[in-house]
Amino acid sequence: MGVTRCGFVAIVGRPNVGKSTLLNRLLGHQLAITSDKAQTTRHAILGIKTQRQSQAIYVDTPGIHERGRSALNRYLNRTARAAIRDVDLVLFLVEALHFTAEDAKALGTVVAAGVSAIAVINKIDRVRDKSRLLPYLRELSARHAFSALVPVSAATGDQVNRLAGLVMESLPAGAAVFASDQLTDRPERFFAAELLREQLMRRYGDELPYRATVQIERFEDQSGRYRIRALIWVERPGQKAIVIGKQGESLKLAARQARLRMQVLFGCPVHLDVWVKVKQRWSSDAAALAGLGYPDR
């Protein structure tokens, strides 16, 4: 039977509440990169879930935050706010038993957009005494007229199917926007950069990942084998040395793991060349950001 319900669903919240993990769980695919560091997501990413009579087009967004005043920080907040415009539903993600100033800022953005929202209380697997959830849910429901409040664990999948069912029921009537077998609107070149950046987020200290980005210089299909040349941009020579590591071992390990992840996602062999270059203060320069894939808008 054809799709009779279709709509856009933005996943919104402060950094590090599990938005990308939830997207991957809802899709049943490892589409968005994840790490335990805040602001891993830097772009709005579409993930498409098509079932027999419905198509939910999920939009993963950067975390709305107050920290940092760089051009990159402004870009992240601007991207998240823009993603909420014209969607049919928002999944407002919070961490169970927590509500910070950045949560309030994210909720304010949702309220200002005037979009129907489901409150998704994530990381319930970390709450030992589940009786503490009830007063938290009451406090959350007093903050906004959510259409539903759903406790979940994106990490384990607990209650995610229930959430997916509520999303499908909330979608407006309409035909599918994308083909039934399409998972995203982003090209493979984009995900090649993301998978390498994921290794930077996971492998290095707290500061370095936020001063590094990845640019794909070449992406070629050579008879079913992808040949990719990637540039890692950092801001200082000392950061370049850290990324490369002693005798290049750190860079080799990061590139190898990224290449293996690419082969799984793309379904073909991948040859990956990685170089590290310095572009001073790129994260604070709007023009440099635009050239590295973070356009001003």
Helices and strands as residue ranges (DSSP letters): E 5-12, H 19-27, E 45-50, E 54-60, H 71-84, E 89-95, H 101-113, E 117-122, G 124-126, G 130-132, H 133-143, E 148-151, H 160-170, H 188-203, G 208-211, E 213-221, E 226-234, H 237-244, G 246-248, H 249-266, E 270-278, G 282-284, H 286-291
